[in-house]
Amino acid sequence: MATLAEGAETRAGVGVGDPLARVREKYTDVRCGEAVAGEPLFGGETPKYPWCRTKVGKVSVFFGEDPIESITLTRLGDSVDRDLEELRQASGPALYYAGKRFADLPLSAVHKSPGSITFGYGSCRIIGDEGGCALPMQIQILPFRRADWRLAVGCHGRPSLQSVPTAWHSGLVLFTERTVVKIYARNGEGARVARALRDLRSGRAVKGLPQPAAKVRGVLAEACPGAVPPRLRDVDLPRLARGPRRLAGGGGHAVIGRVTVPELITDSPIAFIGEASAIGPEEIISEAAEEAPSRMRGHRVRFTISEMLRGEPVDEIEVTNLVEPDVAFRVTVGERYLVFARHLELGRERVRRLVPVGYPQGVFEVRSESLATNERHGQQNLDQIRFLVRRGREAMRVLPPRRR
């Protein structure tokens, strides 16, 4: 419920026309800030308005503008929790939301209509004497209808998020196996919301959404230019015999020279993000020789590619993990990795294999759509690495020097 009526006031005595500072005088646990009030008509700064919010029992009370022009009441708790539980129990496609709170915005509404579910966050201010207002953040789950998207106007591709094609069409749109996830967010926060999605039924944070079907990708390629990256070339790798599901790896500190992240970015002929789909058994790569008295052994690790950042765009690739404590990298089947690699000729027989650049230094665990990490280099911004790898040496020249 929202009101603009002069003289309207809460039981604590804060009303329309009062200074916004009165909210802090009358309530405890008050949050205040600024929100976007619309688009600038002739360029320049985006108009904003001040607000304060507090909670009284199970009701969120929102005060907009200074002096106060509107008061909005949103019931929290029971009705939202009941709606969430009904959706968890219902059958159907997976549902995604941003949890019970995103940043300073509580989940305030769940709207169910034929063919769509909308999760609303926060509250809003009505502008004018009548009508409604849009919540500052909404996540809409819709079925993919081919006819609707063939007619889409003004749709254009955005960089993929959560491993699926993404576009902008009056909001940020993610295309999954069975549904469309559409995000309306303030201040360009759509990508951040996408990375914070959770599966409603399991409650788990999303680490990659299920891929849309080929026919969906075909429609998107026409309707939303740039939404679908160039197709990866299918490769037919020989079947891997069953091996371990996890390799512990080593530190890579004793016999390997340090390779910096800028060196990985500029010097690696192959770079990709993919899921470790299989690990082969230990095998002999090269027999012993006078200069190398022990056999060279290793495991083939197969990756299913989600993003080929550099190199021939293929859908699968194999990287050799040598069985040596200082060159082995840690890997687990089912986990995602960022890998920088090159071909080397190994051992006395000079067997050509693809290996990580700097061995474990060139393999990063992907923790989220924007974060990758390994023991040597720590946490790295995955979006920045994507940009730099695709731009190569030219992009590296504009980076400020790293402080030591």
C-alpha positions as a LaTeX table, in Angstrom:
\begin{tabular}{lrrr}
\hline
Residue & $x$ (\AA) & $y$ (\AA) & $z$ (\AA) \\
\hline
Met1 & 0.00 & 0.00 & 0.00 \\
Ala2 & 1.23 & 3.51 & $-0.83$ \\
Thr3 & $-0.13$ & 6.97 & $-0.11$ \\
Leu4 & 0.57 & 10.53 & $-1.26$ \\
Ala5 & $-2.27$ & 12.11 & 0.74 \\
Glu6 & $-1.43$ & 15.26 & 2.67 \\
Gly7 & $-1.70$ & 14.67 & 6.39 \\
Ala8 & $-1.25$ & 10.90 & 6.10 \\
Glu9 & 1.10 & 9.71 & 8.81 \\
Thr10 & 2.27 & 6.57 & 10.56 \\
Arg11 & 1.41 & 5.68 & 14.15 \\
Ala12 & 4.85 & 6.93 & 15.18 \\
Gly13 & 3.91 & 10.38 & 13.89 \\
Val14 & 5.91 & 10.59 & 10.62 \\
Gly15 & 3.78 & 11.90 & 7.78 \\
Val16 & 3.69 & 13.26 & 4.26 \\
Gly17 & 5.26 & 16.72 & 4.30 \\
Asp18 & 7.60 & 16.02 & 7.25 \\
Pro19 & 11.40 & 16.32 & 6.89 \\
Leu20 & 12.97 & 12.96 & 6.01 \\
Ala21 & 15.24 & 13.31 & 9.05 \\
Arg22 & 12.15 & 12.80 & 11.25 \\
Val23 & 12.20 & 9.09 & 10.31 \\
Arg24 & 15.48 & 8.62 & 12.23 \\
Glu25 & 14.05 & 10.55 & 15.18 \\
Lys26 & 11.00 & 8.31 & 15.49 \\
Tyr27 & 12.31 & 4.88 & 14.49 \\
Thr28 & 15.27 & 2.66 & 15.26 \\
Asp29 & 17.01 & 0.44 & 12.66 \\
Val30 & 16.52 & 2.95 & 9.84 \\
Arg31 & 18.26 & 2.67 & 6.47 \\
Cys32 & 18.52 & 5.68 & 4.16 \\
Gly33 & 19.95 & 6.26 & 0.71 \\
Glu34 & 19.24 & 7.54 & $-2.80$ \\
Ala35 & 17.32 & 5.90 & $-5.64$ \\
Val36 & 17.06 & 6.64 & $-9.35$ \\
Ala37 & 14.01 & 8.78 & $-10.12$ \\
Gly38 & 14.01 & 8.30 & $-13.89$ \\
Glu39 & 16.04 & 9.02 & $-17.00$ \\
Pro40 & 17.52 & 12.48 & $-17.70$ \\
Leu41 & 15.57 & 14.20 & $-20.45$ \\
Phe42 & 18.46 & 16.05 & $-22.07$ \\
Gly43 & 21.50 & 14.12 & $-20.87$ \\
Gly44 & 23.48 & 15.09 & $-17.80$ \\
Glu45 & 23.20 & 13.51 & $-14.38$ \\
Thr46 & 20.57 & 10.88 & $-13.65$ \\
Pro47 & 17.89 & 12.34 & $-11.32$ \\
Lys48 & 17.72 & 10.73 & $-7.88$ \\
Tyr49 & 15.60 & 11.09 & $-4.78$ \\
Pro50 & 16.40 & 10.43 & $-1.09$ \\
Trp51 & 14.63 & 7.72 & 0.87 \\
Cys52 & 14.55 & 6.02 & 4.26 \\
Arg53 & 13.20 & 2.60 & 5.20 \\
Thr54 & 12.41 & 0.93 & 8.51 \\
Lys55 & 10.63 & $-2.19$ & 9.69 \\
Val56 & 7.65 & $-2.29$ & 12.04 \\
Gly57 & 6.77 & $-5.85$ & 12.98 \\
Lys58 & 6.25 & $-7.68$ & 9.69 \\
Val59 & 5.76 & $-4.49$ & 7.66 \\
Ser60 & 8.44 & $-2.59$ & 5.73 \\
Val61 & 7.77 & 1.18 & 5.80 \\
Phe62 & 9.34 & 3.23 & 3.00 \\
Phe63 & 9.50 & 7.05 & 2.98 \\
Gly64 & 10.35 & 8.78 & $-0.29$ \\
Glu65 & 11.72 & 12.30 & $-0.97$ \\
Asp66 & 12.66 & 15.15 & 1.41 \\
Pro67 & 10.30 & 16.51 & 2.59 \\
Ile68 & 8.42 & 13.22 & 2.50 \\
Glu69 & 6.09 & 12.89 & $-0.50$ \\
Ser70 & 5.06 & 9.24 & $-0.25$ \\
Ile71 & 4.81 & 6.45 & 2.30 \\
Thr72 & 4.78 & 2.81 & 1.11 \\
Leu73 & 3.91 & $-0.17$ & 3.29 \\
Thr74 & 4.96 & $-3.69$ & 2.22 \\
Arg75 & 4.01 & $-6.71$ & 4.29 \\
Leu76 & 6.93 & $-9.04$ & 4.92 \\
Gly77 & 7.22 & $-12.56$ & 6.15 \\
Asp78 & 4.14 & $-14.75$ & 6.17 \\
Ser79 & 2.72 & $-14.16$ & 2.69 \\
Val80 & 6.11 & $-14.17$ & 0.95 \\
Asp81 & 7.26 & $-17.27$ & 2.85 \\
Arg82 & 4.00 & $-19.02$ & 2.04 \\
Asp83 & 4.35 & $-18.19$ & $-1.67$ \\
Leu84 & 7.95 & $-19.43$ & $-1.71$ \\
Glu85 & 6.97 & $-22.71$ & $-0.07$ \\
Glu86 & 4.17 & $-23.25$ & $-2.60$ \\
Leu87 & 6.63 & $-22.72$ & $-5.46$ \\
Arg88 & 9.14 & $-25.12$ & $-3.89$ \\
Gln89 & 6.49 & $-27.84$ & $-3.70$ \\
Ala90 & 5.17 & $-27.28$ & $-7.23$ \\
Ser91 & 6.49 & $-29.27$ & $-10.18$ \\
Gly92 & 7.91 & $-27.62$ & $-13.27$ \\
Pro93 & 11.11 & $-25.99$ & $-14.52$ \\
Ala94 & 13.79 & $-24.74$ & $-12.14$ \\
Leu95 & 13.08 & $-21.34$ & $-10.57$ \\
Tyr96 & 15.78 & $-18.81$ & $-9.78$ \\
Tyr97 & 15.77 & $-15.82$ & $-7.43$ \\
Ala98 & 18.32 & $-13.78$ & $-5.45$ \\
Gly99 & 17.46 & $-15.12$ & $-2.00$ \\
Lys100 & 15.45 & $-13.43$ & 0.75 \\
Arg101 & 17.56 & $-10.26$ & 0.41 \\
Phe102 & 19.79 & $-8.71$ & $-2.24$ \\
Ala103 & 22.08 & $-5.94$ & $-0.92$ \\
Asp104 & 19.69 & $-3.58$ & 0.93 \\
Leu105 & 16.57 & $-4.86$ & $-0.82$ \\
Pro106 & 14.39 & $-7.46$ & 0.96 \\
Leu107 & 12.28 & $-9.89$ & $-1.04$ \\
Ser108 & 8.94 & $-8.12$ & $-0.74$ \\
Ala109 & 6.63 & $-9.78$ & $-3.27$ \\
Val110 & 6.13 & $-13.02$ & $-5.19$ \\
His111 & 3.71 & $-12.67$ & $-8.09$ \\
Lys112 & 2.35 & $-15.76$ & $-9.85$ \\
Ser113 & 0.55 & $-15.43$ & $-13.16$ \\
Pro114 & $-0.16$ & $-17.89$ & $-15.98$ \\
Gly115 & 3.18 & $-18.67$ & $-17.59$ \\
Ser116 & 5.42 & $-16.51$ & $-15.38$ \\
Ile117 & 6.73 & $-16.01$ & $-11.85$ \\
Thr118 & 8.07 & $-12.65$ & $-10.61$ \\
Phe119 & 10.17 & $-12.07$ & $-7.50$ \\
Gly120 & 10.05 & $-8.44$ & $-6.37$ \\
Tyr121 & 12.62 & $-6.75$ & $-4.14$ \\
Gly122 & 12.32 & $-3.54$ & $-2.12$ \\
Ser123 & 9.61 & $-0.90$ & $-2.35$ \\
Cys124 & 9.00 & 2.12 & $-4.54$ \\
Arg125 & 7.66 & 5.67 & $-4.64$ \\
Ile126 & 4.56 & 6.59 & $-6.64$ \\
Ile127 & 5.17 & 9.65 & $-8.85$ \\
Gly128 & 2.04 & 11.68 & $-9.54$ \\
Asp129 & $-1.42$ & 11.55 & $-8.06$ \\
Glu130 & $-2.43$ & 8.08 & $-9.28$ \\
Gly131 & $-1.13$ & 4.85 & $-10.77$ \\
Gly132 & 1.50 & 2.48 & $-9.46$ \\
Cys133 & 5.27 & 2.18 & $-9.34$ \\
Ala134 & 7.90 & $-0.38$ & $-10.24$ \\
Leu135 & 9.94 & $-2.08$ & $-7.53$ \\
Pro136 & 13.68 & $-1.33$ & $-7.73$ \\
Met137 & 14.49 & $-4.96$ & $-8.61$ \\
Gln138 & 12.50 & $-7.79$ & $-10.16$ \\
Ile139 & 13.43 & $-11.26$ & $-11.40$ \\
Gln140 & 10.98 & $-12.75$ & $-13.87$ \\
Ile141 & 10.90 & $-16.43$ & $-14.92$ \\
Leu142 & 9.20 & $-16.96$ & $-18.30$ \\
Pro143 & 8.88 & $-19.76$ & $-20.84$ \\
Phe144 & 10.82 & $-19.30$ & $-24.08$ \\
Arg145 & 8.32 & $-18.60$ & $-26.87$ \\
Arg146 & 9.97 & $-18.64$ & $-30.27$ \\
Ala147 & 7.33 & $-16.43$ & $-31.91$ \\
Asp148 & 7.78 & $-13.67$ & $-29.29$ \\
Trp149 & 11.55 & $-13.51$ & $-29.73$ \\
Arg150 & 11.38 & $-13.55$ & $-33.52$ \\
Leu151 & 9.47 & $-10.27$ & $-33.19$ \\
Ala152 & 11.77 & $-8.75$ & $-30.54$ \\
Val153 & 12.83 & $-5.18$ & $-31.39$ \\
Gly154 & 15.96 & $-3.57$ & $-29.96$ \\
Cys155 & 17.38 & $-6.83$ & $-28.58$ \\
His156 & 21.17 & $-7.09$ & $-28.56$ \\
Gly157 & 23.66 & $-9.55$ & $-27.13$ \\
Arg158 & 25.62 & $-9.09$ & $-23.92$ \\
Pro159 & 28.59 & $-11.09$ & $-22.57$ \\
Ser160 & 27.44 & $-14.50$ & $-21.35$ \\
Leu161 & 26.63 & $-14.88$ & $-17.65$ \\
Gln162 & 26.25 & $-18.10$ & $-15.67$ \\
Ser163 & 27.56 & $-19.88$ & $-18.82$ \\
Val164 & 24.44 & $-19.13$ & $-20.91$ \\
Pro165 & 23.63 & $-16.67$ & $-23.73$ \\
Thr166 & 22.63 & $-13.25$ & $-22.45$ \\
Ala167 & 20.92 & $-10.28$ & $-24.10$ \\
Trp168 & 19.48 & $-6.87$ & $-23.28$ \\
His169 & 15.81 & $-6.36$ & $-24.07$ \\
Ser170 & 14.36 & $-3.73$ & $-21.69$ \\
Gly171 & 16.17 & $-5.73$ & $-19.01$ \\
Leu172 & 18.96 & $-8.28$ & $-18.71$ \\
Val173 & 17.84 & $-11.62$ & $-20.15$ \\
Leu174 & 19.45 & $-15.03$ & $-19.55$ \\
Phe175 & 18.38 & $-17.95$ & $-21.75$ \\
Thr176 & 18.40 & $-21.36$ & $-20.05$ \\
Glu177 & 17.44 & $-24.89$ & $-21.02$ \\
Arg178 & 13.71 & $-24.45$ & $-20.41$ \\
Thr179 & 13.10 & $-20.85$ & $-19.36$ \\
Val180 & 14.04 & $-17.21$ & $-19.75$ \\
Val181 & 15.32 & $-15.35$ & $-16.68$ \\
Lys182 & 14.69 & $-11.61$ & $-17.03$ \\
Ile183 & 16.22 & $-9.19$ & $-14.53$ \\
Tyr184 & 15.13 & $-5.60$ & $-13.99$ \\
Ala185 & 17.62 & $-3.89$ & $-11.67$ \\
Arg186 & 18.69 & $-0.43$ & $-10.61$ \\
Asn187 & 21.93 & 1.32 & $-11.53$ \\
Gly188 & 23.10 & $-1.31$ & $-13.99$ \\
Glu189 & 23.23 & $-4.05$ & $-11.33$ \\
Gly190 & 21.70 & $-6.72$ & $-13.58$ \\
Ala191 & 24.95 & $-8.67$ & $-14.02$ \\
Arg192 & 25.58 & $-8.64$ & $-10.27$ \\
Val193 & 22.07 & $-9.99$ & $-9.67$ \\
Ala194 & 22.66 & $-12.72$ & $-12.29$ \\
Arg195 & 25.79 & $-13.85$ & $-10.47$ \\
Ala196 & 23.85 & $-13.97$ & $-7.18$ \\
Leu197 & 21.04 & $-16.23$ & $-8.45$ \\
Arg198 & 20.00 & $-19.16$ & $-6.31$ \\
Asp199 & 17.94 & $-22.23$ & $-7.12$ \\
Leu200 & 14.66 & $-21.75$ & $-5.24$ \\
Arg201 & 14.06 & $-25.44$ & $-4.53$ \\
Ser202 & 17.56 & $-26.46$ & $-3.45$ \\
Gly203 & 18.57 & $-23.10$ & $-1.99$ \\
Arg204 & 22.04 & $-23.49$ & $-3.53$ \\
Ala205 & 23.91 & $-20.68$ & $-5.29$ \\
Val206 & 23.87 & $-21.15$ & $-9.06$ \\
Lys207 & 27.22 & $-22.06$ & $-10.64$ \\
Gly208 & 26.26 & $-22.10$ & $-14.29$ \\
Leu209 & 22.74 & $-22.41$ & $-15.70$ \\
Pro210 & 21.60 & $-25.28$ & $-17.97$ \\
Gln211 & 22.28 & $-24.57$ & $-21.63$ \\
Pro212 & 19.44 & $-23.66$ & $-24.04$ \\
Ala213 & 18.59 & $-25.98$ & $-26.91$ \\
Ala214 & 20.10 & $-25.50$ & $-30.37$ \\
Lys215 & 16.78 & $-24.21$ & $-31.75$ \\
Val216 & 16.74 & $-21.49$ & $-29.07$ \\
Arg217 & 20.27 & $-20.46$ & $-29.99$ \\
Gly218 & 19.22 & $-20.27$ & $-33.65$ \\
Val219 & 16.38 & $-17.87$ & $-32.87$ \\
Leu220 & 18.61 & $-15.73$ & $-30.65$ \\
Ala221 & 21.33 & $-15.47$ & $-33.28$ \\
Glu222 & 18.79 & $-13.78$ & $-35.55$ \\
Ala223 & 16.75 & $-11.78$ & $-33.03$ \\
Cys224 & 19.51 & $-10.62$ & $-30.65$ \\
Pro225 & 22.79 & $-10.06$ & $-32.54$ \\
Gly226 & 25.78 & $-11.01$ & $-30.42$ \\
Ala227 & 23.82 & $-13.06$ & $-27.86$ \\
Val228 & 25.17 & $-16.38$ & $-29.15$ \\
Pro229 & 28.97 & $-16.67$ & $-29.49$ \\
Pro230 & 30.46 & $-18.51$ & $-32.48$ \\
Arg231 & 29.65 & $-22.20$ & $-32.24$ \\
Leu232 & 32.35 & $-24.48$ & $-30.92$ \\
Arg233 & 33.55 & $-27.14$ & $-33.35$ \\
Asp234 & 32.63 & $-30.66$ & $-32.23$ \\
Val235 & 35.65 & $-32.91$ & $-31.75$ \\
Asp236 & 35.70 & $-36.69$ & $-31.40$ \\
Leu237 & 38.30 & $-37.53$ & $-28.78$ \\
Pro238 & 39.05 & $-41.21$ & $-28.08$ \\
Arg239 & 37.25 & $-42.67$ & $-25.09$ \\
Leu240 & 39.08 & $-42.24$ & $-21.80$ \\
Ala241 & 39.45 & $-45.31$ & $-19.60$ \\
Arg242 & 38.08 & $-44.72$ & $-16.14$ \\
Gly243 & 40.47 & $-42.91$ & $-13.83$ \\
Pro244 & 40.24 & $-41.03$ & $-10.54$ \\
Arg245 & 37.64 & $-38.31$ & $-10.00$ \\
Arg246 & 40.17 & $-36.03$ & $-8.32$ \\
Leu247 & 43.90 & $-35.29$ & $-8.53$ \\
Ala248 & 45.45 & $-33.55$ & $-5.54$ \\
Gly249 & 48.10 & $-31.64$ & $-7.48$ \\
Gly250 & 51.26 & $-30.04$ & $-6.13$ \\
Gly251 & 52.60 & $-26.65$ & $-5.20$ \\
Gly252 & 54.70 & $-25.90$ & $-8.27$ \\
His253 & 57.26 & $-24.00$ & $-6.22$ \\
Ala254 & 60.51 & $-25.99$ & $-6.34$ \\
Val255 & 61.54 & $-26.55$ & $-9.96$ \\
Ile256 & 59.27 & $-24.21$ & $-11.91$ \\
Gly257 & 60.02 & $-20.54$ & $-12.44$ \\
Arg258 & 57.33 & $-18.10$ & $-11.46$ \\
Val259 & 54.90 & $-17.14$ & $-14.23$ \\
Thr260 & 52.93 & $-13.94$ & $-13.64$ \\
Val261 & 49.29 & $-13.44$ & $-14.59$ \\
Pro262 & 50.24 & $-10.86$ & $-17.29$ \\
Glu263 & 52.63 & $-13.46$ & $-18.74$ \\
Leu264 & 49.89 & $-16.09$ & $-18.74$ \\
Ile265 & 47.57 & $-13.68$ & $-20.55$ \\
Thr266 & 50.04 & $-12.56$ & $-23.22$ \\
Asp267 & 52.08 & $-15.73$ & $-23.81$ \\
Ser268 & 49.49 & $-18.54$ & $-23.71$ \\
Pro269 & 48.41 & $-19.69$ & $-27.20$ \\
Ile270 & 45.37 & $-21.45$ & $-25.72$ \\
Ala271 & 43.06 & $-20.20$ & $-22.95$ \\
Phe272 & 39.63 & $-21.52$ & $-22.03$ \\
Ile273 & 37.00 & $-21.92$ & $-19.33$ \\
Gly274 & 35.55 & $-25.39$ & $-19.02$ \\
Glu275 & 34.31 & $-28.17$ & $-16.78$ \\
Ala276 & 36.56 & $-31.12$ & $-16.01$ \\
Ser277 & 34.42 & $-33.92$ & $-17.44$ \\
Ala278 & 36.79 & $-36.91$ & $-17.06$ \\
Ile279 & 40.23 & $-37.88$ & $-15.77$ \\
Gly280 & 42.05 & $-40.80$ & $-17.39$ \\
Pro281 & 44.14 & $-43.38$ & $-15.52$ \\
Glu282 & 47.84 & $-42.85$ & $-14.96$ \\
Glu283 & 49.78 & $-43.60$ & $-18.17$ \\
Ile284 & 53.39 & $-43.65$ & $-19.35$ \\
Ile285 & 54.14 & $-40.65$ & $-21.52$ \\
Ser286 & 57.84 & $-41.30$ & $-22.08$ \\
Glu287 & 60.25 & $-44.06$ & $-21.10$ \\
Ala288 & 63.28 & $-43.43$ & $-18.89$ \\
Ala289 & 66.45 & $-41.99$ & $-20.42$ \\
Glu290 & 69.98 & $-41.26$ & $-19.25$ \\
Glu291 & 69.14 & $-37.63$ & $-18.53$ \\
Ala292 & 65.77 & $-38.63$ & $-17.05$ \\
Pro293 & 66.23 & $-41.92$ & $-15.13$ \\
Ser294 & 62.52 & $-42.37$ & $-14.34$ \\
Arg295 & 59.56 & $-42.73$ & $-16.66$ \\
Met296 & 57.46 & $-39.65$ & $-17.35$ \\
Arg297 & 53.92 & $-40.37$ & $-16.26$ \\
Gly298 & 50.68 & $-38.40$ & $-16.28$ \\
His299 & 46.90 & $-38.30$ & $-16.55$ \\
Arg300 & 44.86 & $-36.94$ & $-19.42$ \\
Val301 & 42.22 & $-34.52$ & $-18.15$ \\
Arg302 & 39.29 & $-33.84$ & $-20.45$ \\
Phe303 & 37.47 & $-30.50$ & $-20.30$ \\
Thr304 & 34.08 & $-29.61$ & $-21.79$ \\
Ile305 & 34.49 & $-26.05$ & $-23.02$ \\
Ser306 & 32.05 & $-23.30$ & $-22.04$ \\
Glu307 & 34.19 & $-20.37$ & $-23.27$ \\
Met308 & 37.17 & $-20.56$ & $-25.64$ \\
Leu309 & 39.05 & $-17.35$ & $-24.88$ \\
Arg310 & 41.95 & $-18.03$ & $-27.23$ \\
Gly311 & 42.64 & $-20.84$ & $-29.69$ \\
Glu312 & 40.55 & $-22.95$ & $-32.07$ \\
Pro313 & 36.92 & $-23.00$ & $-30.86$ \\
Val314 & 36.30 & $-26.65$ & $-29.98$ \\
Asp315 & 33.79 & $-28.19$ & $-27.62$ \\
Glu316 & 36.22 & $-30.52$ & $-25.82$ \\
Ile317 & 39.93 & $-30.45$ & $-25.11$ \\
Glu318 & 42.46 & $-32.61$ & $-23.25$ \\
Val319 & 45.27 & $-31.33$ & $-21.02$ \\
Thr320 & 47.99 & $-33.57$ & $-19.63$ \\
Asn321 & 48.57 & $-33.49$ & $-15.88$ \\
Leu322 & 52.08 & $-34.82$ & $-15.14$ \\
Val323 & 52.60 & $-37.02$ & $-12.08$ \\
Glu324 & 55.26 & $-34.91$ & $-10.39$ \\
Pro325 & 54.74 & $-33.05$ & $-7.09$ \\
Asp326 & 55.89 & $-29.70$ & $-8.45$ \\
Val327 & 54.12 & $-29.79$ & $-11.82$ \\
Ala328 & 50.82 & $-31.55$ & $-11.11$ \\
Phe329 & 47.72 & $-29.37$ & $-10.88$ \\
Arg330 & 44.68 & $-29.95$ & $-8.68$ \\
Val331 & 41.51 & $-30.94$ & $-10.53$ \\
Thr332 & 38.14 & $-32.50$ & $-9.68$ \\
Val333 & 35.60 & $-33.91$ & $-12.13$ \\
Gly334 & 32.52 & $-31.68$ & $-12.30$ \\
Glu335 & 34.30 & $-28.47$ & $-11.28$ \\
Arg336 & 35.00 & $-25.52$ & $-13.61$ \\
Tyr337 & 38.43 & $-24.14$ & $-14.40$ \\
Leu338 & 40.20 & $-21.34$ & $-16.26$ \\
Val339 & 43.20 & $-22.89$ & $-18.04$ \\
Phe340 & 46.14 & $-21.28$ & $-19.86$ \\
Ala341 & 47.94 & $-23.90$ & $-21.96$ \\
Arg342 & 50.52 & $-24.59$ & $-24.68$ \\
His343 & 51.79 & $-27.64$ & $-26.57$ \\
Leu344 & 55.14 & $-29.07$ & $-25.41$ \\
Glu345 & 57.23 & $-32.02$ & $-26.56$ \\
Leu346 & 57.71 & $-34.20$ & $-23.48$ \\
Gly347 & 60.37 & $-36.74$ & $-22.59$ \\
Arg348 & 62.89 & $-38.67$ & $-24.68$ \\
Glu349 & 60.28 & $-39.53$ & $-27.35$ \\
Arg350 & 59.29 & $-35.85$ & $-27.57$ \\
Val351 & 55.60 & $-36.70$ & $-27.17$ \\
Arg352 & 53.51 & $-33.65$ & $-28.07$ \\
Arg353 & 50.97 & $-32.87$ & $-25.34$ \\
Leu354 & 48.95 & $-29.86$ & $-24.27$ \\
Val355 & 50.04 & $-28.78$ & $-20.76$ \\
Pro356 & 49.22 & $-25.74$ & $-18.58$ \\
Val357 & 51.58 & $-22.79$ & $-18.88$ \\
Gly358 & 53.58 & $-22.75$ & $-15.64$ \\
Tyr359 & 51.88 & $-26.07$ & $-14.80$ \\
Pro360 & 49.72 & $-25.47$ & $-11.65$ \\
Gln361 & 50.23 & $-21.71$ & $-12.06$ \\
Gly362 & 48.15 & $-21.81$ & $-15.26$ \\
Val363 & 45.07 & $-23.57$ & $-13.82$ \\
Phe364 & 42.51 & $-21.54$ & $-11.85$ \\
Glu365 & 39.41 & $-22.83$ & $-10.07$ \\
Val366 & 36.33 & $-20.89$ & $-11.20$ \\
Arg367 & 34.45 & $-19.93$ & $-8.03$ \\
Ser368 & 31.78 & $-17.75$ & $-9.69$ \\
Glu369 & 31.09 & $-16.04$ & $-13.00$ \\
Ser370 & 33.44 & $-13.22$ & $-11.97$ \\
Leu371 & 36.05 & $-14.94$ & $-9.76$ \\
Ala372 & 38.82 & $-17.48$ & $-10.38$ \\
Thr373 & 41.63 & $-18.49$ & $-8.03$ \\
Asn374 & 44.73 & $-20.65$ & $-7.60$ \\
Glu375 & 47.34 & $-21.07$ & $-4.86$ \\
Arg376 & 50.11 & $-19.10$ & $-6.59$ \\
His377 & 48.14 & $-16.10$ & $-7.88$ \\
Gly378 & 45.22 & $-15.90$ & $-5.44$ \\
Gln379 & 41.87 & $-14.47$ & $-6.52$ \\
Gln380 & 41.56 & $-12.99$ & $-10.00$ \\
Asn381 & 38.74 & $-11.00$ & $-11.63$ \\
Leu382 & 37.44 & $-13.29$ & $-14.35$ \\
Asp383 & 35.74 & $-10.50$ & $-16.31$ \\
Gln384 & 39.03 & $-8.59$ & $-16.52$ \\
Ile385 & 40.91 & $-11.73$ & $-17.59$ \\
Arg386 & 38.34 & $-12.39$ & $-20.33$ \\
Phe387 & 38.84 & $-8.84$ & $-21.62$ \\
Leu388 & 42.64 & $-8.98$ & $-21.47$ \\
Val389 & 42.98 & $-12.43$ & $-23.05$ \\
Arg390 & 40.82 & $-11.43$ & $-25.98$ \\
Arg391 & 42.72 & $-8.16$ & $-26.47$ \\
Gly392 & 46.17 & $-9.70$ & $-25.92$ \\
Arg393 & 49.35 & $-7.67$ & $-25.62$ \\
Glu394 & 47.74 & $-4.36$ & $-26.65$ \\
Ala395 & 45.42 & $-4.44$ & $-23.65$ \\
Met396 & 48.25 & $-5.31$ & $-21.26$ \\
Arg397 & 50.14 & $-2.17$ & $-22.25$ \\
Val398 & 47.42 & 0.07 & $-20.83$ \\
Leu399 & 47.33 & $-1.62$ & $-17.42$ \\
Pro400 & 48.86 & 0.40 & $-14.57$ \\
Pro401 & 52.01 & $-1.18$ & $-13.09$ \\
Arg402 & 51.26 & $-3.56$ & $-10.19$ \\
Arg403 & 52.45 & $-2.34$ & $-6.81$ \\
Arg404 & 54.83 & $-4.72$ & $-5.05$ \\
\hline
\end{tabular}
